[in-house]
Amino acid sequence: MSAHVPDPDPRNTTRPQGGVPPGETPPGESSTGSGAGPYRPLTRGWGKGPLVLICLVALACALFFLAYAVMLNV
């Protein structure tokens, strides 16, 4: 009695067009590393200029809606 082999004999099977031949498994993920280029240390974060600008825009929006609410109640 012969044992049942789950993989067919590659010599007796046809290769699918553009596919993986029977009995082979494609790689699960790339073998290249994720780091490309030289190492550069991280900066300390956002500069003070953009943070001040965002805060000023948020304050201007809040004041606009506060004034709008006061004008609707008058």
C-alpha positions in Angstrom: 0.0 0.0 0.0 1.4 3.4 -0.9 1.0 6.6 1.1 -1.0 9.4 -0.4 1.2 12.4 -1.2 -0.7 15.7 -1.1 1.7 17.4 -3.6 1.5 16.2 -7.1 4.6 15.3 -9.0 5.7 18.5 -10.8 6.9 16.5 -13.8 3.3 15.3 -14.5 1.5 18.5 -14.0 1.1 21.6 -16.2 2.4 24.9 -15.0 -0.3 27.6 -14.8 0.3 30.7 -16.9 2.1 33.3 -14.6 1.4 31.3 -11.5 3.4 29.3 -9.0 4.2 25.7 -10.0 2.5 23.0 -7.9 4.4 22.1 -4.8 6.0 25.5 -4.3 4.9 28.2 -2.0 5.5 31.9 -2.8 7.3 33.9 -0.1 5.1 35.4 2.5 6.9 38.7 2.6 9.7 40.6 1.0 13.2 39.7 1.9 14.5 43.3 1.6 14.9 45.4 4.7 12.6 48.3 5.4 15.3 50.9 6.0 16.5 52.5 2.8 19.3 55.1 2.8 21.5 56.3 5.6 20.4 56.6 9.2 19.3 60.1 10.2 18.4 60.8 13.9 14.9 62.0 14.7 14.4 65.7 15.2 12.9 67.1 18.4 9.4 67.6 16.9 7.5 70.5 15.5 9.0 74.0 15.3 7.5 76.8 17.4 6.4 78.7 14.3 3.8 76.1 13.0 2.4 75.5 16.5 1.9 79.2 17.2 0.2 79.6 13.8 -2.2 76.6 14.4 -3.0 78.0 17.9 -3.7 81.5 16.4 -6.0 80.1 13.7 -7.9 78.0 16.3 -8.3 81.0 18.6 -9.5 83.2 15.7 -12.1 80.5 14.8 -13.3 80.2 18.4 -13.6 84.0 18.7 -15.5 84.2 15.4 -18.1 81.6 16.5 -18.4 83.2 19.9 -19.1 86.6 18.3 -21.6 84.9 15.9 -23.4 83.3 18.8 -23.6 86.7 20.6 -25.0 88.3 17.5 -27.7 85.7 17.1 -28.9 86.3 20.7 -29.1 90.1 20.4 
